[in-house]
Amino acid sequence: MTDAIQRLAALQTRDLPVHGGRTLAYVYDSGDPEVDRVAREAVAAYAASNALDPTAFPSLLQMENELVGFACGLLDAPASAVGTVTSGGTESILLAVQGARDSRPDVVRPRMVLPATAHAAFHKAAHYFGVEAFLVPVGPDFRADAAAMADAIDDDTVLVVASAPSYAHGVVDPVTEIAAAAAARGVRCHVDACIGGWVLPYAARLGRPVPPWTFAVEGVTSISVDTHKYAYAPKGTSLLLHRDAALRKPQFFASAAWPGYTMLNATTQSTRSGGPVAGTWAVVEHIGDDGYLALADRALAAVDAIVACIEGEPALRVVVAPDSTLVTLATDASCDPFTLTDELVSRGWYVQPQLSFGDAGPSIHLSVSAGTHAHVEEFASALSASVAAAQAAGPVAVDPGVVGFIEALDPTALGDDDFDGLLAASGLVGESADGELELPSRMAEVNAMLDVASPAMREALLVAFLDRLQRPVRTDVR
C-alpha cells in the first residue's frame, strides 16, 4: 500500500501545481490550506457512498439540498426554484439542453440559439441530443448581439443561451434583453454562469458594476454554476438551478423496463460518488458567505493588478475589459503569443493559449483565483521577462507550403496512417529512445500549426492525438 502511495506522489510530480496561484486554467485556488484540508477529509469520508439512491444515503440528499439552497440565495432565485448537483459544468449544460428538448416533444427538429462565444459544451449537447446549434455572431465587445439573437428565434427553438461571463473573453452577455426575447416567444432561456456564478454576486456586493444576469431577470429559466470553480470545492461538482420544478421535470429519467430496480436519475449519471458532494458541502460550510466575499475581493484585486501588468507592456493589450475573473490578452506583431505562452510556462505560470477564431487572432486566457493575489508581483516579473524572451525569439513561422498542404486536406478522408504522419510532423507526439510516447516540452510551433488549420482539421488532429495518448499500459496480472 505504501508503495502505491509513493508511486502516486512520484507520478504527480509531472502534473501542474494545483496550489500556489500560478496555474491560471483548469484549477481554482483559494490560497487557504485549511480549505484543502477540509475538502480532502470530507471527500475521503464519503468516497464509498453512492448518491444514486437518496433514500439509502439521506445525508448526501441533505447536503445537495443545502448546496442548492445556498446557490438560490446567490442567484436571486424565487421560492419556487429547484436545483440539482451535477459532476461539472458540462453535465449541467447537457441537462439544460436535454431538458429543453424533452419539454417540447412537438418539435421534430429542435434548435437552440447561441452566441458564437457560448461554451463548447453546448455544441457537445447538440451532438449528443440532436439539437441544432444556431450560432449568432457577437458584437465588437464580444458580447452577444441581443437583437440578432431575438431575430434568430423561430418556432423550432427550444432554448436560448447567454453567458455570465463567456469563457474565452470574460464578459457578461446582455441577459435582460436576451431573456425577454426568449420569453416573448415562450422559449426557455439558460444562463451559463458556470465560471461566474459563485463570484459575480459577490462582485456586485463589493460595488463592482455587474450587468443583470440572475433569476432577478424576467425570462431566465435556468442557470448553471460550478462549485468546483469559485466556490473552491474539489473537482467535480456543479449546480443546475431551474426557476420552478415543472421546468426541471423533463430532466429526470426513470425506467422500469427491465427486471432490476426501477432506475431513477436526476442527472446523466446513475452511480455518483458521494465524495465530491461531501467535499463541496464541507468547503461551502467552512468558507461561508463572508469568506466568499473576502475571496472574491482578493480574486478581483488580482485581476485588477494583472490587467495593470498587461497594460504596462507595450507589446500586449487586454482584449476586452473583464467583467469577472477571466482575463484575455493579445500581443502585437513583435511578440508571438504562442512563444509568450511557452515562456510564461517555463517560468512557472501556466496560461492557456486560444487559437484564432473567425476574424479574431490568437489570444492568451487567464483564469484568476484568490490564491493568485499574493503572487501578482511575481507574475509581473515573469510577464516582463517572458515578453522580452518572446520578442528576442521572433515569430513562429509556419512554412507556406505546409499551410497550403494543410488547407488542401479533407480531415474526413484521412486514415490512421495519415494522422500519425501529421501528428509527428506537427510535433504533437514523438517517441523516446525506448519507444515510449513523448510529448513536446514547448508548444509554440504546434499551436502555430494548429492555428492555420481549419476548425474541422484542428478537431480531427486533436481527436487523433487524444486517441494516441489513451492506450493501455499493460502489467503482469498473473
C-alpha positions as CSV (number, residue, x, y, z in Angstrom):
1,M,0.0,0.0,0.0
2,T,2.8,2.4,0.9
3,D,4.5,1.7,-2.5
4,A,1.3,2.7,-4.3
5,I,1.1,6.0,-2.4
6,Q,4.7,6.6,-3.1
7,R,4.2,6.0,-6.8
8,L,1.2,8.3,-6.8
9,A,3.4,11.0,-5.3
10,A,6.1,10.4,-8.0
11,L,3.5,10.4,-10.8
12,Q,2.0,13.7,-9.5
13,T,5.4,15.5,-9.9
14,R,4.7,15.7,-13.6
15,D,1.4,17.5,-13.2
16,L,0.6,21.2,-13.0
17,P,0.5,22.5,-9.4
18,V,-3.0,22.9,-8.0
19,H,-1.9,25.3,-5.3
20,G,0.2,28.4,-5.3
21,G,-2.0,30.5,-7.6
22,R,0.3,30.0,-10.6
23,T,-1.9,27.7,-12.6
24,L,-4.3,30.0,-14.4
25,A,-6.5,27.4,-16.0
26,Y,-8.2,24.2,-15.0
27,V,-7.9,24.7,-11.2
28,Y,-9.1,27.3,-8.8
29,D,-7.0,28.0,-5.7
30,S,-8.4,29.8,-2.6
31,G,-4.9,30.2,-1.3
32,D,-6.1,28.8,2.1
33,P,-4.5,25.4,3.1
34,E,-7.3,24.8,5.6
35,V,-9.9,24.8,2.7
36,D,-7.9,22.0,1.1
37,R,-7.7,20.0,4.3
38,V,-11.4,20.2,4.9
39,A,-12.1,19.1,1.3
40,R,-9.8,16.2,1.5
41,E,-11.2,14.8,4.7
42,A,-14.8,15.2,3.5
43,V,-14.1,13.5,0.2
44,A,-12.3,10.6,1.9
45,A,-15.1,10.2,4.4
46,Y,-17.7,9.8,1.6
47,A,-15.6,8.2,-1.1
48,A,-17.5,4.9,-0.9
49,S,-21.0,6.5,-0.6
50,N,-23.3,6.4,-3.6
51,A,-25.7,9.3,-4.4
52,L,-27.7,7.1,-6.8
53,D,-30.4,6.4,-4.2
54,P,-31.2,9.4,-1.9
55,T,-33.1,7.1,0.5
56,A,-30.0,4.9,1.0
57,F,-27.8,7.9,1.7
58,P,-30.0,10.7,3.0
59,S,-27.0,12.6,4.3
60,L,-26.0,13.2,0.7
61,L,-29.5,14.4,-0.2
62,Q,-29.4,16.8,2.7
63,M,-26.0,18.2,1.6
64,E,-27.2,18.6,-2.0
65,N,-30.4,20.4,-0.9
66,E,-28.3,22.7,1.3
67,L,-25.9,23.5,-1.6
68,V,-28.8,24.3,-3.9
69,G,-30.3,26.5,-1.1
70,F,-27.1,28.4,-0.7
71,A,-26.9,29.0,-4.5
72,C,-30.6,30.1,-4.5
73,G,-29.5,33.0,-2.2
74,L,-26.7,34.0,-4.6
75,L,-28.8,33.8,-7.7
76,D,-31.9,35.7,-6.6
77,A,-33.9,32.6,-7.0
78,P,-37.7,32.7,-6.3
79,A,-39.2,30.5,-3.7
80,S,-40.3,28.1,-6.4
81,A,-36.7,27.4,-7.6
82,V,-35.2,23.9,-7.5
83,G,-31.8,22.5,-8.4
84,T,-29.6,19.5,-8.9
85,V,-25.9,18.8,-8.1
86,T,-24.0,17.5,-11.2
87,S,-20.5,16.4,-11.9
88,G,-19.4,19.7,-13.6
89,G,-20.4,22.5,-15.9
90,T,-20.6,20.3,-19.0
91,E,-23.1,18.0,-17.4
92,S,-25.2,20.9,-16.1
93,I,-25.2,22.3,-19.7
94,L,-26.1,18.9,-21.2
95,L,-29.0,18.6,-18.8
96,A,-30.2,22.1,-19.6
97,V,-30.3,21.3,-23.3
98,Q,-31.8,17.8,-22.8
99,G,-34.5,19.1,-20.5
100,A,-35.3,21.9,-23.0
101,R,-35.5,19.4,-25.9
102,D,-37.7,17.0,-24.0
103,S,-40.0,19.7,-22.8
104,R,-41.1,20.2,-26.4
105,P,-41.9,16.8,-27.9
106,D,-43.9,18.5,-30.6
107,V,-40.8,20.0,-32.2
108,V,-39.4,17.5,-34.7
109,R,-36.1,19.3,-35.4
110,P,-35.3,21.3,-32.2
111,R,-32.7,24.0,-32.2
112,M,-31.1,26.3,-29.7
113,V,-29.9,29.9,-30.3
114,L,-26.3,30.5,-29.1
115,P,-24.0,33.5,-29.2
116,A,-20.8,32.4,-31.1
117,T,-18.9,32.8,-27.8
118,A,-21.1,30.2,-25.9
119,H,-19.1,27.4,-24.3
120,A,-18.3,24.4,-26.4
121,A,-20.3,22.2,-24.1
122,F,-23.4,23.4,-25.9
123,H,-22.0,22.0,-29.1
124,K,-21.4,18.7,-27.3
125,A,-25.0,18.8,-26.1
126,A,-26.2,19.5,-29.7
127,H,-24.2,16.5,-30.9
128,Y,-25.5,14.2,-28.2
129,F,-29.1,15.2,-28.2
130,G,-29.8,16.1,-31.8
131,V,-30.5,19.8,-31.1
132,E,-29.3,22.1,-33.8
133,A,-26.9,24.8,-32.5
134,F,-27.7,28.1,-34.4
135,L,-24.8,30.4,-33.8
136,V,-25.2,34.2,-33.8
137,P,-22.1,36.4,-34.2
138,V,-21.3,38.6,-31.3
139,G,-20.6,42.4,-31.3
140,P,-17.2,44.1,-31.3
141,D,-17.2,44.0,-27.5
142,F,-17.5,40.1,-27.6
143,R,-21.0,40.2,-26.0
144,A,-24.0,38.5,-27.5
145,D,-26.0,40.6,-30.0
146,A,-29.4,40.6,-28.3
147,A,-31.3,41.9,-31.4
148,A,-29.7,39.3,-33.7
149,M,-30.4,36.5,-31.2
150,A,-34.1,37.6,-31.0
151,D,-34.3,37.6,-34.8
152,A,-32.9,34.0,-34.8
153,I,-35.6,32.5,-32.6
154,D,-38.2,30.6,-34.5
155,D,-41.0,28.0,-33.9
156,D,-38.4,25.2,-33.6
157,T,-36.3,27.0,-31.0
158,V,-36.4,25.2,-27.6
159,L,-33.6,27.1,-25.8
160,V,-31.8,30.4,-25.9
161,V,-28.4,30.8,-24.2
162,A,-26.5,33.6,-22.6
163,S,-23.1,33.6,-20.8
164,A,-22.2,35.2,-17.4
165,P,-19.4,35.5,-18.3
166,S,-18.2,33.9,-21.6
167,Y,-15.2,31.7,-21.0
168,A,-13.0,33.0,-23.9
169,H,-13.3,36.7,-23.2
170,G,-14.7,37.0,-19.7
171,V,-17.7,39.4,-20.4
172,V,-21.3,39.1,-19.4
173,D,-23.9,38.9,-22.2
174,P,-27.0,41.3,-22.2
175,V,-29.1,38.7,-20.4
176,T,-32.1,41.1,-19.8
177,E,-32.7,41.6,-23.5
178,I,-32.0,38.0,-24.5
179,A,-34.3,36.6,-21.8
180,A,-37.0,39.0,-22.7
181,A,-36.8,37.9,-26.4
182,A,-37.0,34.3,-25.4
183,A,-39.9,34.8,-23.0
184,A,-41.8,36.7,-25.7
185,R,-41.6,33.5,-27.9
186,G,-42.3,31.1,-25.0
187,V,-38.8,29.7,-25.1
188,R,-36.6,28.7,-22.3
189,C,-33.5,30.9,-21.5
190,H,-30.5,29.3,-19.9
191,V,-27.7,31.4,-18.4
192,D,-24.3,29.7,-18.4
193,A,-22.8,31.1,-15.2
194,C,-20.6,28.0,-14.7
195,I,-17.5,30.2,-14.2
196,G,-19.0,33.4,-12.9
197,G,-22.0,32.2,-10.8
198,W,-20.1,32.0,-7.5
199,V,-18.2,35.2,-7.9
200,L,-20.4,37.7,-9.7
201,P,-22.9,38.1,-6.9
202,Y,-20.0,39.0,-4.5
203,A,-18.5,41.3,-7.1
204,A,-21.8,43.2,-7.1
205,R,-21.8,43.3,-3.3
206,L,-18.3,44.7,-3.4
207,G,-19.6,47.6,-5.5
208,R,-18.3,46.5,-8.9
209,P,-20.5,47.0,-12.0
210,V,-22.1,43.7,-12.9
211,P,-24.8,43.5,-15.7
212,P,-28.1,41.8,-14.6
213,W,-28.0,38.0,-15.2
214,T,-29.6,36.1,-12.3
215,F,-33.2,34.9,-11.7
216,A,-34.0,38.5,-10.9
217,V,-34.1,38.9,-14.7
218,E,-37.5,38.0,-16.0
219,G,-37.4,35.2,-18.6
220,V,-34.3,33.4,-17.2
221,T,-35.5,29.9,-16.7
222,S,-32.3,28.1,-15.6
223,I,-28.8,28.8,-14.5
224,S,-25.7,26.6,-14.3
225,V,-22.9,27.5,-11.8
226,D,-19.9,25.4,-11.0
227,T,-18.9,24.9,-7.3
228,H,-15.5,23.4,-8.3
229,K,-14.5,26.8,-9.7
230,Y,-15.0,29.8,-7.5
231,A,-16.7,28.0,-4.6
232,Y,-13.2,26.5,-4.4
233,A,-14.6,23.0,-3.9
234,P,-12.9,19.8,-5.0
235,K,-13.5,18.5,-8.6
236,G,-16.1,17.9,-9.7
237,T,-19.4,19.4,-8.8
238,S,-21.7,21.9,-10.4
239,L,-25.3,23.1,-9.8
240,L,-28.1,23.4,-12.3
241,L,-31.0,25.5,-11.0
242,H,-34.4,25.9,-12.6
243,R,-36.9,28.6,-11.8
244,D,-39.5,26.0,-10.8
245,A,-40.0,22.2,-10.6
246,A,-42.0,22.0,-13.8
247,L,-39.1,23.3,-15.8
248,R,-36.8,20.7,-14.2
249,K,-39.1,17.7,-14.6
250,P,-38.1,16.7,-18.2
251,Q,-34.5,16.4,-16.9
252,F,-35.4,13.3,-14.8
253,F,-35.1,9.8,-16.2
254,A,-36.9,6.7,-14.9
255,S,-37.1,3.2,-16.3
256,A,-38.9,0.1,-15.1
257,A,-38.5,-1.7,-18.4
258,W,-36.1,-4.3,-17.0
259,P,-36.2,-6.9,-14.2
260,G,-33.9,-5.0,-11.8
261,Y,-34.6,-2.0,-9.6
262,T,-36.5,0.8,-11.2
263,M,-33.9,3.2,-12.4
264,L,-34.5,6.8,-11.3
265,N,-31.9,9.5,-12.0
266,A,-31.8,13.3,-11.7
267,T,-28.6,13.6,-13.8
268,T,-27.0,11.7,-16.7
269,Q,-25.1,9.6,-14.1
270,S,-26.6,6.8,-12.1
271,T,-23.9,5.9,-9.6
272,R,-22.4,9.1,-8.2
273,S,-19.6,9.1,-5.6
274,G,-20.6,10.9,-2.5
275,G,-17.0,12.2,-2.2
276,P,-17.3,15.3,-4.4
277,V,-20.7,16.2,-2.9
278,A,-19.5,16.0,0.7
279,G,-16.3,17.8,-0.2
280,T,-18.2,20.6,-1.8
281,W,-20.7,20.9,1.1
282,A,-17.9,20.9,3.7
283,V,-16.0,23.6,1.8
284,V,-19.1,25.8,1.4
285,E,-19.9,25.3,5.1
286,H,-16.3,26.1,6.1
287,I,-15.9,29.2,3.9
288,G,-19.4,30.6,4.3
289,D,-20.9,33.8,2.9
290,D,-18.4,36.2,4.5
291,G,-15.5,34.1,3.5
292,Y,-16.6,34.0,-0.1
293,L,-17.0,37.8,-0.1
294,A,-13.3,38.1,1.0
295,L,-12.1,35.5,-1.5
296,A,-14.0,37.3,-4.3
297,D,-12.4,40.6,-3.2
298,R,-8.9,39.0,-3.4
299,A,-9.5,37.4,-6.8
300,L,-10.9,40.6,-8.3
301,A,-8.0,42.6,-6.8
302,A,-5.6,40.2,-8.5
303,V,-7.5,40.7,-11.8
304,D,-7.0,44.5,-11.5
305,A,-3.3,44.1,-10.8
306,I,-2.8,41.6,-13.7
307,V,-4.7,43.9,-16.1
308,A,-2.4,46.7,-15.0
309,C,0.6,44.5,-15.6
310,I,-0.6,43.8,-19.1
311,E,-1.3,47.4,-19.9
312,G,2.2,48.2,-18.8
313,E,3.7,46.1,-21.5
314,P,3.6,47.9,-24.9
315,A,3.6,44.6,-26.8
316,L,0.4,43.5,-25.0
317,R,-3.2,44.5,-24.7
318,V,-6.2,43.4,-22.8
319,V,-8.7,42.1,-25.5
320,V,-11.7,43.4,-23.5
321,A,-12.1,44.8,-20.0
322,P,-13.1,41.8,-17.8
323,D,-16.4,41.6,-16.1
324,S,-15.3,39.0,-13.7
325,T,-12.1,36.9,-13.0
326,L,-11.2,35.9,-16.6
327,V,-8.5,37.9,-18.4
328,T,-7.8,37.6,-22.1
329,L,-4.7,39.3,-23.6
330,A,-3.3,39.6,-27.1
331,T,0.1,40.5,-28.5
332,D,1.3,42.9,-31.2
333,A,3.4,41.7,-34.2
334,S,6.6,42.0,-32.1
335,C,5.6,39.2,-29.7
336,D,4.4,35.8,-30.8
337,P,1.5,34.8,-28.5
338,F,2.4,31.1,-28.5
339,T,6.0,31.7,-27.7
340,L,4.9,34.1,-24.9
341,T,2.8,31.2,-23.5
342,D,5.8,28.9,-23.5
343,E,7.9,31.5,-21.8
344,L,5.4,32.0,-19.1
345,V,5.0,28.3,-18.6
346,S,8.8,27.9,-18.4
347,R,8.8,30.5,-15.6
348,G,6.1,28.5,-13.6
349,W,3.0,30.3,-14.8
350,Y,0.6,28.1,-16.7
351,V,-1.6,30.2,-19.0
352,Q,-3.9,28.9,-21.8
353,P,-3.4,29.8,-25.5
354,Q,-6.5,30.3,-27.5
355,L,-6.3,29.8,-31.3
356,S,-7.7,32.1,-33.9
357,F,-11.4,32.1,-34.4
358,G,-13.3,33.9,-37.2
359,D,-11.8,37.4,-37.6
360,A,-10.1,37.3,-34.2
361,G,-6.5,36.3,-33.9
362,P,-4.9,34.1,-31.2
363,S,-5.0,35.2,-27.6
364,I,-4.0,34.1,-24.1
365,H,-6.5,33.2,-21.4
366,L,-6.1,33.5,-17.6
367,S,-8.5,32.3,-15.0
368,V,-7.5,34.2,-11.9
369,S,-8.1,32.8,-8.4
370,A,-8.0,34.3,-4.9
371,G,-4.7,32.3,-4.5
372,T,-3.1,34.3,-7.2
373,H,-3.4,37.6,-5.3
374,A,-0.3,37.1,-3.1
375,H,1.9,36.4,-6.2
376,V,0.9,39.2,-8.5
377,E,4.4,40.9,-8.3
378,E,6.0,37.6,-9.2
379,F,3.6,37.4,-12.2
380,A,4.6,40.9,-13.3
381,S,8.3,40.0,-13.3
382,A,7.6,36.8,-15.2
383,L,5.4,38.5,-17.7
384,S,8.1,41.2,-18.5
385,A,10.8,38.6,-18.8
386,S,8.6,36.4,-21.0
387,V,7.7,39.2,-23.3
388,A,11.4,40.1,-23.8
389,A,12.3,36.5,-24.5
390,A,9.4,36.1,-26.9
391,Q,10.4,39.2,-28.8
392,A,14.0,38.1,-28.9
393,A,13.0,34.7,-30.3
394,G,10.9,36.2,-33.0
395,P,7.6,35.0,-34.5
396,V,6.9,31.3,-35.1
397,A,6.5,30.9,-38.8
398,V,4.7,28.0,-40.5
399,D,6.1,27.2,-43.9
400,P,3.7,28.5,-46.6
401,G,3.9,25.1,-48.3
402,V,2.8,23.4,-45.1
403,V,-0.1,25.9,-44.8
404,G,-1.2,25.1,-48.3
405,F,-0.9,21.4,-47.7
406,I,-3.0,21.6,-44.5
407,E,-5.6,23.7,-46.2
408,A,-6.0,21.2,-49.0
409,L,-6.6,18.3,-46.7
410,D,-10.0,16.9,-46.1
411,P,-10.0,15.6,-42.5
412,T,-12.9,13.2,-43.2
413,A,-10.8,11.4,-45.8
414,L,-7.7,10.8,-43.7
415,G,-6.9,7.4,-42.2
416,D,-4.8,6.5,-39.1
417,D,-1.5,6.4,-41.0
418,D,-2.2,9.9,-42.3
419,F,-2.9,11.2,-38.8
420,D,0.2,9.5,-37.4
421,G,2.2,11.4,-40.0
422,L,0.5,14.7,-39.3
423,L,0.9,14.3,-35.6
424,A,4.6,13.6,-36.0
425,A,5.1,16.5,-38.4
426,S,3.2,18.9,-36.2
427,G,5.4,17.9,-33.2
428,L,2.4,16.9,-31.1
429,V,3.7,13.4,-30.5
430,G,7.0,11.6,-30.8
431,E,8.7,8.5,-29.5
432,S,11.6,8.3,-27.0
433,A,14.5,6.0,-27.5
434,D,12.7,3.2,-25.6
435,G,9.6,3.6,-27.7
436,E,7.5,5.5,-25.2
437,L,5.2,8.3,-26.3
438,E,6.9,11.6,-25.9
439,L,5.1,14.9,-25.6
440,P,6.6,18.3,-26.6
441,S,8.1,20.4,-23.9
442,R,7.3,23.6,-25.8
443,M,4.1,24.1,-27.8
444,A,4.6,27.3,-29.8
445,E,5.3,25.5,-33.1
446,V,2.5,23.0,-32.5
447,N,0.0,25.8,-31.7
448,A,1.2,27.9,-34.7
449,M,0.4,24.9,-37.0
450,L,-3.0,24.3,-35.4
451,D,-3.7,28.0,-35.7
452,V,-3.5,27.8,-39.5
453,A,-5.7,24.7,-39.7
454,S,-9.4,24.9,-40.2
455,P,-11.6,24.2,-37.1
456,A,-12.5,20.8,-38.6
457,M,-8.9,19.9,-39.1
458,R,-8.0,21.0,-35.6
459,E,-10.7,18.8,-34.2
460,A,-9.6,15.8,-36.2
461,L,-6.0,16.2,-35.3
462,L,-6.7,16.6,-31.6
463,V,-9.0,13.7,-31.6
464,A,-6.3,11.6,-33.2
465,F,-3.8,13.0,-30.6
466,L,-6.1,12.0,-27.7
467,D,-6.6,8.6,-29.2
468,R,-2.8,8.1,-29.3
469,L,-2.5,9.3,-25.7
470,Q,-5.1,6.9,-24.3
471,R,-3.6,3.5,-25.0
472,P,-3.2,0.7,-22.4
473,V,-0.2,0.3,-20.2
474,R,-0.1,-3.4,-19.7
475,T,1.0,-5.0,-16.5
476,D,1.7,-8.6,-15.4
477,V,-1.5,-9.7,-13.6
478,R,-0.5,-13.4,-13.1
